[in-house]
Amino acid sequence: MKRLLTLLLLSTTVGCQAEFEFEIKTDKEAGEQQPVAIDQEAIRKEQALTAYDEGMEFAAGQDWDHAIESYTCSIELDPDNPRAFYGRGIAQGGSGEFTKAIEDLSQAITIDPDYYDAYRFRASAYGTTGNYEGAIEDFTEAIRLQPENPASYYSRGVKHSRQGAYKSAVADFTEAIRLKTTNPLAYLLRGYVYHEQGEEDKARADFAVARAMGLVR
């Protein structure tokens, strides 16, 4: 006799942890029930991704508190996903908790040592807290991972200039300009560094370019 099978999913969620019961029910005539083996880990990872997506939606609206809650839920369900730590780190930074942001971004990097964006944002968090050495190290790693991206050269140049390392700052701004000639800020800041070094002709030349791009009047 042909039996009609129906798969039932019952879930009870406590915080972010969910427990599942699965069973196959047959029709009344067959009158049988059999347990079904389900991949609990796959279910948990799927829930983690759902919580992660919710975190991204909250973060897009700058609802940092709810974003942190959702990312935390995702981490509890799948602690091996570097994107969840990265997302929570960004949300922590958005809410002004830079120490916590650094901790989360560091964990993301521990899981994925080639996580370019995590190095970039951790560098920014280091810079906000005054740790310019840490910021420079992270921007250097970002450059190693994406050597043709001008943003990291520019940002590292800013940190070098704040430390008074003008030669290194000029080198970074120059490389940023080589990779993207239309960035007026790179010309402007390199001009300021030249000015600090007493190289007024080079400073005026860079200020002129920044002015032509509409940045300086």
Residue frames as a rotation matrix with the C-alpha (Angstrom) as fourth column:
MET 1
0.579 0.815 0.000 0.00
0.815 -0.579 0.000 0.00
0.000 0.000 -1.000 0.00
LYS 2
-0.173 -0.633 0.754 1.37
0.568 -0.690 -0.449 3.44
0.805 0.351 0.479 -0.93
ARG 3
0.216 0.185 -0.959 2.05
0.949 -0.271 0.161 5.65
-0.230 -0.945 -0.234 2.08
LEU 4
0.565 0.014 0.825 1.84
0.342 -0.914 -0.218 9.42
0.751 0.405 -0.521 2.06
LEU 5
-0.012 -0.697 -0.717 4.77
0.997 0.048 -0.064 11.01
0.080 -0.715 0.694 3.90
THR 6
0.735 0.200 0.648 4.85
0.165 -0.980 0.115 14.43
0.658 0.022 -0.753 5.51
LEU 7
-0.262 -0.888 -0.378 7.94
0.789 0.028 -0.613 15.97
0.555 -0.459 0.694 7.10
LEU 8
0.827 0.554 0.101 7.23
0.358 -0.656 0.665 18.06
0.435 -0.513 -0.740 10.18
LEU 9
-0.361 -0.925 0.117 9.70
0.522 -0.305 -0.797 20.57
0.772 -0.227 0.593 11.62
LEU 10
0.814 0.554 -0.171 9.18
0.426 -0.372 0.825 21.69
0.394 -0.745 -0.539 15.20
SER 11
-0.254 -0.952 0.171 11.54
0.544 -0.287 -0.789 24.30
0.800 -0.107 0.590 16.59
THR 12
0.844 0.378 -0.380 11.89
0.524 -0.430 0.736 25.93
0.115 -0.820 -0.561 19.98
THR 13
0.087 -0.838 0.538 14.25
0.415 -0.460 -0.785 28.88
0.906 0.292 0.308 20.15
VAL 14
0.785 -0.011 -0.620 15.91
0.593 -0.280 0.755 29.99
-0.182 -0.960 -0.213 23.36
GLY 15
0.182 -0.707 -0.684 17.94
-0.160 -0.707 0.689 33.13
-0.970 -0.016 -0.242 22.67
CYS 16
0.070 -0.236 -0.969 19.81
-0.983 -0.181 -0.027 32.22
-0.169 0.955 -0.245 19.51
GLN 17
-0.890 -0.439 0.120 20.04
-0.425 0.896 0.128 28.49
-0.164 0.063 -0.984 20.14
ALA 18
0.099 0.955 -0.278 17.36
-0.993 0.112 0.030 26.35
0.060 0.274 0.960 18.54
GLU 19
-0.719 -0.209 0.663 16.48
-0.320 0.946 -0.049 22.76
-0.617 -0.247 -0.747 19.26
PHE 20
-0.277 0.573 -0.771 14.74
-0.944 -0.014 0.329 20.73
0.178 0.819 0.545 16.59
GLU 21
-0.363 0.254 0.897 12.57
-0.191 0.922 -0.338 17.65
-0.912 -0.294 -0.286 16.54
PHE 22
-0.439 0.185 -0.879 11.93
-0.898 -0.055 0.436 15.89
0.032 0.981 0.190 13.26
GLU 23
-0.471 0.294 0.832 9.60
-0.056 0.931 -0.361 13.09
-0.880 -0.217 -0.422 12.43
ILE 24
-0.863 0.301 -0.405 7.94
-0.417 0.025 0.908 11.58
0.284 0.953 0.104 9.40
LYS 25
-0.383 0.823 0.419 4.22
-0.403 0.259 -0.878 11.01
-0.831 -0.505 0.232 9.72
THR 26
-0.986 0.139 0.096 2.44
0.155 0.519 0.841 8.59
0.067 0.844 -0.533 7.45
ASP 27
-0.383 0.916 0.116 -1.24
-0.579 -0.336 0.743 8.50
0.720 0.217 0.660 6.67
LYS 28
-0.045 0.447 0.893 -3.68
-0.986 0.126 -0.113 7.15
-0.163 -0.886 0.435 9.22
GLU 29
0.848 0.418 -0.327 -4.06
-0.488 0.855 -0.173 3.87
0.207 0.306 0.929 7.42
ALA 30
0.166 -0.862 -0.479 -0.37
0.024 0.489 -0.872 3.12
0.986 0.133 0.102 7.69
GLY 31
0.931 0.342 0.127 -0.37
-0.093 -0.115 0.989 4.38
0.353 -0.933 -0.075 11.27
GLU 32
0.435 -0.852 -0.292 3.40
0.898 0.432 0.078 4.59
0.060 -0.296 0.953 11.52
GLN 33
0.949 -0.307 0.079 5.89
-0.309 -0.951 0.024 7.21
0.068 -0.047 -0.997 12.61
GLN 34
0.563 -0.825 -0.047 9.60
0.818 0.564 -0.111 6.98
0.118 0.024 0.993 11.98
PRO 35
0.567 -0.450 -0.690 12.35
0.107 -0.790 0.603 9.33
-0.817 -0.416 -0.400 13.19
VAL 36
0.847 -0.310 0.432 14.45
0.435 -0.061 -0.898 11.01
0.305 0.949 0.083 10.52
ALA 37
0.096 -0.896 -0.433 18.14
0.851 -0.151 0.503 11.84
-0.516 -0.417 0.748 10.78
ILE 38
0.888 0.210 0.410 18.60
0.389 -0.818 -0.423 15.55
0.246 0.535 -0.808 10.09
ASP 39
-0.141 -0.984 0.110 21.87
0.821 -0.179 -0.542 17.46
0.553 0.014 0.833 9.78
GLN 40
0.641 0.421 -0.642 21.57
0.747 -0.535 0.396 19.69
-0.177 -0.733 -0.657 12.84
GLU 41
-0.251 -0.831 -0.497 24.80
0.561 -0.543 0.625 21.52
-0.789 -0.122 0.602 11.98
ALA 42
-0.753 0.024 0.658 23.45
0.620 -0.310 0.721 22.48
0.221 0.950 0.219 8.56
ILE 43
0.347 0.935 0.066 20.26
0.786 -0.329 0.524 23.81
0.512 -0.130 -0.849 10.17
ARG 44
0.461 -0.228 -0.858 22.28
0.686 -0.522 0.507 25.81
-0.563 -0.822 -0.084 12.68
LYS 45
-0.645 -0.764 -0.023 24.44
0.542 -0.478 0.691 27.35
-0.539 0.433 0.722 9.95
GLU 46
-0.411 0.586 0.698 21.37
0.714 -0.269 0.647 28.29
0.567 0.764 -0.307 7.97
GLN 47
0.668 0.644 -0.372 19.94
0.728 -0.464 0.504 30.07
0.152 -0.608 -0.779 11.01
ALA 48
0.024 -0.761 -0.648 23.29
0.641 -0.485 0.595 31.78
-0.767 -0.430 0.476 11.52
LEU 49
-0.792 -0.301 0.531 23.14
0.610 -0.398 0.685 33.12
0.005 0.867 0.499 7.97
THR 50
0.154 0.927 0.341 19.61
0.750 -0.334 0.571 34.38
0.643 0.168 -0.747 8.55
ALA 51
0.669 0.028 -0.743 20.73
0.648 -0.511 0.565 36.25
-0.364 -0.859 -0.360 11.68
TYR 52
-0.428 -0.896 -0.118 23.72
0.637 -0.392 0.663 37.60
-0.641 0.209 0.739 9.75
ASP 53
-0.530 0.312 0.789 21.46
0.705 -0.355 0.614 38.92
0.472 0.881 -0.032 6.99
GLU 54
0.616 0.773 -0.152 19.29
0.706 -0.455 0.543 40.61
0.351 -0.441 -0.826 9.61
GLY 55
0.262 -0.621 -0.739 22.39
0.652 -0.450 0.610 42.22
-0.711 -0.642 0.287 11.08
MET 56
-0.725 -0.538 0.430 23.31
0.667 -0.391 0.634 43.59
-0.173 0.747 0.642 7.67
GLU 57
-0.028 0.809 0.588 19.84
0.712 -0.397 0.580 45.08
0.702 0.435 -0.564 7.27
PHE 58
0.768 0.276 -0.578 20.00
0.630 -0.488 0.604 46.77
-0.115 -0.828 -0.549 10.68
ALA 59
-0.129 -0.915 -0.383 23.52
0.647 -0.370 0.666 48.03
-0.751 -0.162 0.640 9.95
ALA 60
-0.540 -0.021 0.841 22.39
0.794 -0.345 0.501 49.48
0.280 0.938 0.203 6.61
GLY 61
0.423 0.775 0.469 19.91
0.439 -0.628 0.642 51.59
0.793 -0.066 -0.606 8.58
GLN 62
-0.459 -0.750 0.476 22.56
-0.162 -0.456 -0.875 52.42
0.874 -0.478 0.088 11.20
ASP 63
0.662 0.625 0.414 20.52
-0.612 0.132 0.780 50.65
0.433 -0.769 0.470 13.85
TRP 64
-0.217 -0.958 -0.186 23.70
-0.654 0.284 -0.701 49.58
0.724 -0.031 -0.689 15.58
ASP 65
-0.413 0.067 0.908 22.19
-0.850 0.330 -0.411 48.05
-0.327 -0.942 -0.079 18.73
HIS 66
0.614 0.708 0.349 19.94
-0.501 0.691 -0.521 45.66
-0.610 0.145 0.779 16.82
ALA 67
0.610 -0.494 -0.619 22.71
-0.561 0.282 -0.778 44.96
0.560 0.822 -0.105 14.34
ILE 68
-0.462 -0.821 0.336 24.99
-0.813 0.239 -0.532 43.91
0.356 -0.519 -0.777 17.20
GLU 69
-0.064 0.525 0.849 22.28
-0.720 0.565 -0.403 41.66
-0.691 -0.636 0.342 18.61
SER 70
0.876 0.445 -0.186 21.73
-0.434 0.560 -0.705 39.94
-0.209 0.699 0.684 15.27
TYR 71
0.292 -0.849 -0.440 25.44
-0.596 0.198 -0.778 39.49
0.748 0.490 -0.449 14.60
THR 72
-0.476 -0.424 0.770 25.91
-0.877 0.286 -0.385 38.13
-0.057 -0.859 -0.508 18.12
CYS 73
0.431 0.724 0.538 23.15
-0.580 0.679 -0.450 35.62
-0.692 -0.118 0.713 17.45
SER 74
0.848 -0.151 -0.508 24.87
-0.420 0.391 -0.819 34.60
0.322 0.908 0.268 14.23
ILE 75
-0.154 -0.986 0.063 28.18
-0.770 0.080 -0.634 34.17
0.620 -0.146 -0.771 16.04
GLU 76
-0.237 0.135 0.962 26.62
-0.836 0.476 -0.273 32.00
-0.495 -0.869 0.000 18.74
LEU 77
0.738 0.611 0.286 25.16
-0.356 0.713 -0.604 29.74
-0.573 0.344 0.744 16.08
ASP 78
0.801 -0.527 0.285 28.27
0.562 0.496 -0.662 29.66
0.208 0.691 0.693 13.88
PRO 79
0.780 -0.503 -0.373 31.42
-0.024 -0.619 0.785 30.93
-0.626 -0.604 -0.494 15.62
ASP 80
-0.125 -0.876 0.467 33.59
0.579 0.318 0.751 30.07
-0.806 0.364 0.467 12.62
ASN 81
0.426 0.345 0.836 32.12
0.893 -0.311 -0.326 32.67
0.148 0.885 -0.441 10.26
PRO 82
-0.564 -0.743 -0.360 34.52
0.792 -0.610 0.018 35.64
-0.233 -0.275 0.933 10.00
ARG 83
-0.579 0.382 0.720 31.89
0.323 -0.703 0.633 37.81
0.748 0.599 0.284 8.30
ALA 84
0.523 0.813 -0.257 29.73
0.553 -0.094 0.828 37.80
0.649 -0.575 -0.498 11.42
PHE 85
0.213 -0.543 -0.813 32.62
0.879 -0.257 0.402 39.05
-0.427 -0.800 0.422 13.57
TYR 86
-0.789 -0.491 0.369 33.45
0.612 -0.679 0.405 41.61
0.052 0.545 0.837 10.89
GLY 87
-0.152 0.829 0.539 29.85
0.387 -0.452 0.804 42.82
0.909 0.331 -0.253 10.76
ARG 88
0.697 0.409 -0.589 29.61
0.682 -0.126 0.720 43.10
0.221 -0.904 -0.367 14.52
GLY 89
-0.227 -0.869 -0.440 32.94
0.891 -0.368 0.266 44.92
-0.393 -0.331 0.858 14.58
ILE 90
-0.728 0.030 0.685 31.63
0.434 -0.753 0.495 47.50
0.530 0.658 0.535 12.13
ALA 91
0.334 0.933 0.131 28.47
0.365 -0.256 0.895 47.90
0.869 -0.251 -0.426 14.21
GLN 92
0.436 -0.268 -0.859 30.54
0.885 -0.048 0.464 48.28
-0.165 -0.962 0.216 17.39
GLY 93
-0.685 -0.729 0.024 32.54
0.711 -0.660 0.244 51.01
-0.162 0.184 0.969 15.70
GLY 94
-0.412 0.618 0.670 29.34
0.358 -0.566 0.742 52.68
0.838 0.545 0.012 14.52
SER 95
0.681 0.706 -0.195 28.13
0.416 -0.153 0.897 52.82
0.603 -0.692 -0.398 18.10
GLY 96
0.524 -0.546 0.654 31.44
-0.606 -0.778 -0.165 54.26
0.599 -0.309 -0.739 19.30
GLU 97
0.788 -0.246 0.564 32.71
-0.350 0.574 0.740 51.07
-0.506 -0.781 0.367 20.97
PHE 98
0.563 -0.596 -0.573 36.09
-0.744 -0.063 -0.666 51.02
0.361 0.801 -0.479 19.21
THR 99
-0.440 -0.717 0.540 37.81
-0.870 0.490 -0.058 48.66
-0.223 -0.495 -0.840 21.64
LYS 100
0.050 0.561 0.826 35.08
-0.168 0.820 -0.547 46.08
-0.985 -0.111 0.135 21.08
ALA 101
0.869 0.235 -0.436 35.26
-0.436 -0.055 -0.898 46.76
-0.235 0.970 0.055 17.36
ILE 102
0.017 -0.957 -0.289 38.98
-0.969 0.056 -0.242 45.97
0.248 0.283 -0.926 17.37
GLU 103
-0.465 -0.149 0.872 38.33
-0.569 0.806 -0.166 42.74
-0.678 -0.573 -0.460 19.28
ASP 104
0.488 0.744 0.455 35.73
-0.060 0.549 -0.834 41.56
-0.871 0.380 0.313 16.76
LEU 105
0.816 -0.231 -0.530 37.78
-0.573 -0.206 -0.793 42.55
0.074 0.951 -0.300 13.73
SER 106
-0.263 -0.946 0.191 40.78
-0.963 0.269 0.008 40.78
-0.059 -0.182 -0.981 15.24
GLN 107
-0.193 0.279 0.941 38.73
-0.248 0.914 -0.322 37.61
-0.949 -0.295 -0.107 15.59
ALA 108
0.855 0.506 -0.115 37.62
-0.198 0.113 -0.974 37.91
-0.480 0.855 0.196 11.97
ILE 109
0.409 -0.797 -0.445 41.28
-0.863 -0.178 -0.473 38.13
0.297 0.577 -0.760 10.95
THR 110
-0.395 -0.517 0.759 42.19
-0.756 0.652 0.051 35.17
-0.522 -0.554 -0.649 13.15
ILE 111
0.284 0.605 0.744 39.61
0.022 0.772 -0.636 33.07
-0.959 0.197 0.205 11.31
ASP 112
0.743 -0.025 0.668 40.54
0.667 0.109 -0.737 34.47
-0.055 0.994 0.098 7.90
PRO 113
0.083 -0.820 -0.566 44.08
0.569 -0.427 0.703 35.95
-0.818 -0.381 0.431 7.83
ASP 114
-0.815 -0.378 0.439 43.49
0.566 -0.357 0.743 37.33
-0.124 0.854 0.504 4.32
TYR 115
0.227 0.973 -0.030 40.38
0.967 -0.229 -0.107 39.34
-0.111 -0.004 -0.994 5.17
TYR 116
-0.529 -0.536 0.658 41.19
0.696 -0.718 -0.026 42.63
0.486 0.444 0.753 3.43
ASP 117
0.116 0.661 0.742 38.22
0.031 -0.749 0.662 44.66
0.993 -0.054 -0.108 4.69
ALA 118
0.830 0.170 -0.531 38.82
0.498 0.203 0.843 43.53
0.251 -0.964 0.084 8.29
TYR 119
-0.175 -0.952 -0.253 42.39
0.977 -0.199 0.072 44.90
-0.119 -0.235 0.965 8.15
ARG 120
-0.507 -0.004 0.862 41.13
0.428 -0.869 0.248 48.16
0.748 0.495 0.442 6.65
PHE 121
0.431 0.783 0.449 38.47
-0.054 -0.474 0.879 48.76
0.901 -0.403 -0.162 9.27
ARG 122
0.687 -0.270 -0.675 40.62
0.727 0.281 0.627 47.60
0.020 -0.921 0.389 12.17
ALA 123
-0.445 -0.868 0.221 43.25
0.869 -0.478 -0.126 50.06
0.215 0.136 0.967 10.99
SER 124
-0.224 0.454 0.862 40.64
0.066 -0.876 0.478 52.81
0.972 0.164 0.166 11.08
ALA 125
0.819 0.539 -0.198 39.61
0.188 0.074 0.979 51.78
0.542 -0.839 -0.040 14.59
TYR 126
0.197 -0.841 -0.504 43.24
0.978 0.137 0.155 51.77
-0.061 -0.523 0.850 15.70
GLY 127
-0.587 -0.451 0.673 43.65
0.577 -0.815 -0.042 55.25
0.568 0.364 0.739 14.24
THR 128
0.272 0.793 0.545 40.56
-0.004 -0.566 0.825 56.52
0.962 -0.227 -0.150 16.06
THR 129
0.933 0.062 -0.355 41.99
0.336 0.210 0.918 55.31
0.132 -0.976 0.175 19.37
GLY 130
0.740 -0.673 0.010 45.38
-0.663 -0.726 0.182 56.91
-0.115 -0.141 -0.983 18.62
ASN 131
0.276 -0.649 0.708 47.21
0.019 0.741 0.672 53.66
-0.961 -0.172 0.217 17.89
TYR 132
0.596 -0.044 -0.802 48.87
-0.738 -0.425 -0.525 54.83
-0.317 0.904 -0.286 14.70
GLU 133
-0.552 -0.834 -0.005 51.46
-0.787 0.519 0.333 52.05
-0.275 0.188 -0.943 14.69
GLY 134
-0.474 0.472 0.743 48.69
0.173 0.877 -0.447 49.44
-0.863 -0.084 -0.497 14.75
ALA 135
0.602 0.736 -0.310 46.88
-0.117 -0.303 -0.946 51.31
-0.790 0.606 -0.096 12.00
ILE 136
0.176 -0.629 -0.757 49.99
-0.962 -0.275 0.004 51.46
-0.211 0.727 -0.653 9.81
GLU 137
-0.765 -0.458 0.452 50.62
-0.409 0.889 0.207 47.73
-0.497 -0.027 -0.868 10.29
ASP 138
-0.095 0.819 0.566 47.06
0.337 0.562 -0.756 46.90
-0.937 0.119 -0.329 9.24
PHE 139
0.704 0.307 -0.640 47.13
-0.432 -0.530 -0.730 49.19
-0.563 0.790 -0.241 6.22
THR 140
-0.305 -0.885 -0.352 50.40
-0.914 0.169 0.368 47.52
-0.266 0.434 -0.861 5.24
GLU 141
-0.684 0.149 0.714 48.66
0.083 0.989 -0.126 44.14
-0.724 -0.027 -0.689 5.39
ALA 142
0.440 0.897 -0.035 45.80
0.147 -0.110 -0.983 45.53
-0.886 0.427 -0.180 3.33
ILE 143
0.384 -0.398 -0.833 48.31
-0.856 -0.491 -0.160 46.72
-0.346 0.775 -0.529 0.74
ARG 144
-0.709 -0.647 0.279 49.89
-0.530 0.751 0.394 43.27
-0.464 0.132 -0.876 0.68
LEU 145
-0.355 0.670 0.652 46.50
0.401 0.739 -0.541 41.77
-0.844 0.070 -0.531 -0.08
GLN 146
0.614 0.578 0.537 45.43
0.753 -0.226 -0.618 44.40
-0.236 0.784 -0.574 -2.63
PRO 147
-0.265 -0.888 -0.377 48.54
0.691 -0.447 0.567 46.24
-0.672 -0.110 0.732 -3.85
GLU 148
-0.760 0.001 0.650 46.65
0.566 -0.489 0.663 48.05
0.318 0.872 0.371 -6.61
ASN 149
0.376 0.921 -0.101 44.07
0.834 -0.290 0.469 49.61
0.402 -0.261 -0.878 -4.30
PRO 150
-0.301 -0.589 0.750 44.93
0.271 -0.807 -0.525 53.29
0.914 0.045 0.403 -3.74
ALA 151
0.611 0.661 0.436 42.75
-0.187 -0.415 0.890 53.68
0.770 -0.625 -0.130 -0.62
SER 152
0.843 -0.292 -0.451 45.15
0.537 0.476 0.696 51.86
0.011 -0.829 0.558 1.69
TYR 153
-0.226 -0.941 0.252 48.17
0.907 -0.298 -0.297 53.86
0.355 0.161 0.921 0.48
TYR 154
-0.116 0.263 0.958 46.27
0.001 -0.964 0.265 57.09
0.993 0.032 0.112 1.05
SER 155
0.843 0.527 0.112 45.10
-0.123 -0.014 0.992 56.04
0.524 -0.850 0.053 4.52
ARG 156
0.536 -0.724 -0.434 48.56
0.844 0.445 0.300 54.83
-0.024 -0.527 0.849 5.53
GLY 157
-0.327 -0.647 0.689 49.98
0.647 -0.684 -0.335 58.13
0.688 0.336 0.643 4.30
VAL 158
0.391 0.560 0.731 47.61
-0.218 -0.715 0.664 59.99
0.894 -0.419 -0.158 6.61
LYS 159
0.976 -0.015 -0.218 48.82
0.208 0.374 0.904 57.96
0.069 -0.927 0.368 9.61
HIS 160
0.108 -0.994 0.031 52.48
0.981 0.101 -0.165 58.47
0.160 0.048 0.986 8.64
SER 161
-0.206 -0.169 0.964 51.93
0.271 -0.956 -0.110 62.22
0.940 0.239 0.242 8.40
ARG 162
0.734 0.539 0.414 50.34
-0.254 -0.347 0.903 62.31
0.630 -0.767 -0.118 11.84
GLN 163
0.803 -0.528 -0.278 53.42
0.561 0.511 0.651 60.58
-0.201 -0.679 0.706 13.22
GLY 164
0.634 -0.586 -0.504 55.68
-0.493 -0.809 0.321 63.08
-0.595 0.045 -0.802 11.50
ALA 165
-0.185 -0.657 0.731 57.08
0.321 0.662 0.677 60.39
-0.929 0.359 0.089 9.20
TYR 166
0.330 0.435 -0.838 56.91
-0.457 -0.703 -0.545 62.75
-0.826 0.563 -0.033 6.24
LYS 167
-0.590 -0.604 -0.536 59.13
-0.769 0.219 0.601 60.80
-0.245 0.767 -0.593 3.85
SER 168
-0.898 0.311 0.312 56.93
0.316 0.948 -0.036 57.72
-0.307 0.066 -0.950 4.23
ALA 169
0.004 0.952 -0.307 53.80
0.275 -0.296 -0.915 59.86
-0.962 -0.081 -0.263 3.96
VAL 170
0.001 -0.081 -0.997 54.98
-0.795 -0.604 0.049 61.40
-0.606 0.793 -0.064 0.67
ALA 171
-0.906 -0.393 -0.155 55.77
-0.409 0.725 0.553 57.93
-0.105 0.565 -0.818 -0.70
ASP 172
-0.628 0.733 0.262 52.27
0.566 0.661 -0.492 56.68
-0.534 -0.161 -0.830 0.17
PHE 173
0.230 0.733 -0.641 50.45
-0.028 -0.653 -0.757 59.72
-0.973 0.192 -0.129 -1.20
THR 174
-0.329 -0.444 -0.833 52.53
-0.838 -0.270 0.475 59.53
-0.436 0.854 -0.283 -4.38
GLU 175
-0.995 -0.014 0.100 51.59
0.024 0.928 0.372 55.88
-0.098 0.373 -0.923 -4.88
ALA 176
-0.246 0.969 -0.034 47.96
0.538 0.107 -0.836 56.64
-0.806 -0.224 -0.548 -4.17
ILE 177
0.198 0.265 -0.944 48.08
-0.501 -0.800 -0.330 59.36
-0.843 0.538 -0.026 -6.84
ARG 178
-0.744 -0.525 -0.412 49.77
-0.626 0.334 0.705 57.02
-0.233 0.782 -0.578 -9.32
LEU 179
-0.879 0.427 0.213 46.97
0.435 0.900 -0.007 54.50
-0.195 0.087 -0.977 -8.86
LYS 180
0.207 0.966 0.157 44.21
0.978 -0.198 -0.071 57.10
-0.037 0.168 -0.985 -8.90
THR 181
-0.714 -0.638 0.288 45.17
0.672 -0.740 0.027 60.46
0.196 0.213 0.957 -10.34
THR 182
-0.241 0.722 0.649 41.73
0.132 -0.638 0.759 61.97
0.961 0.269 0.058 -9.67
ASN 183
0.395 0.352 -0.848 41.95
0.862 0.176 0.475 61.96
0.317 -0.919 -0.234 -5.85
PRO 184
0.364 -0.261 0.894 42.31
0.002 -0.960 -0.281 65.64
0.931 0.104 -0.349 -4.84
LEU 185
0.951 0.014 0.310 42.79
-0.307 -0.107 0.946 64.80
0.047 -0.994 -0.097 -1.15
ALA 186
0.626 -0.776 0.084 45.99
0.738 0.623 0.259 62.91
-0.253 -0.100 0.962 -1.93
TYR 187
0.035 -0.589 0.808 47.39
0.665 -0.590 -0.458 65.99
0.746 0.553 0.371 -3.69
LEU 188
0.577 0.272 0.770 46.22
-0.255 -0.835 0.487 68.27
0.776 -0.478 -0.413 -0.89
LEU 189
0.972 -0.177 0.152 47.74
-0.101 0.269 0.958 66.23
-0.210 -0.947 0.244 1.92
ARG 190
0.368 -0.898 0.243 50.96
0.929 0.362 -0.072 65.59
-0.023 0.252 0.967 0.03
GLY 191
0.190 -0.245 0.951 51.12
0.322 -0.899 -0.296 69.37
0.928 0.362 -0.092 -0.44
TYR 192
0.847 0.153 0.509 50.79
-0.401 -0.445 0.801 69.88
0.349 -0.883 -0.315 3.31
VAL 193
0.797 -0.603 0.042 53.56
0.450 0.639 0.624 67.36
-0.403 -0.478 0.781 3.94
TYR 194
0.142 -0.751 0.644 55.81
0.872 -0.213 -0.441 69.10
0.469 0.624 0.625 1.41
HIS 195
0.465 0.099 0.880 55.03
-0.120 -0.977 0.174 72.37
0.877 -0.187 -0.442 3.18
GLU 196
0.976 -0.087 0.201 56.02
-0.190 0.125 0.974 70.88
-0.109 -0.988 0.105 6.55
GLN 197
0.489 -0.840 0.236 59.28
0.784 0.542 0.303 69.74
-0.382 0.037 0.923 4.96
GLY 198
0.108 -0.433 -0.895 59.95
-0.026 -0.901 0.433 73.21
-0.994 -0.024 -0.108 3.58
GLU 199
-0.773 -0.320 0.548 59.52
0.491 0.245 0.836 72.12
-0.402 0.915 -0.033 -0.04
GLU 200
-0.266 0.735 -0.623 57.32
-0.070 -0.660 -0.748 75.04
-0.961 -0.156 0.227 -0.99
ASP 201
-0.569 0.042 -0.821 57.52
-0.807 -0.224 0.547 74.65
-0.161 0.974 0.161 -4.77
LYS 202
-0.890 0.243 -0.386 56.25
0.097 0.928 0.361 71.07
0.446 0.284 -0.849 -4.59
ALA 203
-0.628 0.688 -0.364 53.61
0.537 0.044 -0.843 72.10
-0.564 -0.724 -0.397 -2.05
ARG 204
-0.338 0.499 -0.798 52.29
-0.498 -0.814 -0.298 74.87
-0.799 0.296 0.524 -4.31
ALA 205
-0.750 0.023 -0.661 52.20
-0.619 0.329 0.713 72.49
0.234 0.944 -0.232 -7.26
ASP 206
-0.829 0.460 -0.319 50.08
0.502 0.863 -0.059 69.98
0.248 -0.209 -0.946 -5.33
PHE 207
-0.461 0.684 -0.566 47.80
0.309 -0.474 -0.824 72.70
-0.832 -0.555 0.007 -3.97
ALA 208
-0.549 0.219 -0.806 47.30
-0.725 -0.605 0.329 73.92
-0.416 0.765 0.491 -7.53
VAL 209
-0.847 0.242 -0.474 46.19
-0.134 0.765 0.630 70.47
0.515 0.597 -0.615 -8.66
ALA 210
-0.661 0.619 -0.424 43.82
0.728 0.393 -0.563 70.16
-0.182 -0.680 -0.710 -5.69
ARG 211
-0.457 0.469 -0.756 42.44
-0.136 -0.877 -0.462 73.61
-0.879 -0.108 0.464 -6.50
ALA 212
-0.716 0.148 -0.682 41.91
-0.697 -0.104 0.710 72.68
0.034 0.984 0.178 -10.13
MET 213
-0.770 0.434 -0.468 39.92
0.312 0.896 0.317 69.67
0.556 0.098 -0.825 -8.95
GLY 214
0.037 0.866 0.499 37.69
-0.132 -0.491 0.861 71.98
0.991 -0.098 0.096 -6.93
LEU 215
0.299 0.064 -0.952 38.94
0.805 0.520 0.287 71.00
0.513 -0.852 0.104 -3.47
VAL 216
-0.229 -0.482 -0.846 40.85
0.825 -0.558 0.095 74.18
-0.517 -0.676 0.525 -2.58
ARG 217
0.751 0.497 0.434 39.80
0.647 -0.686 -0.333 77.76
0.132 0.532 -0.837 -3.33
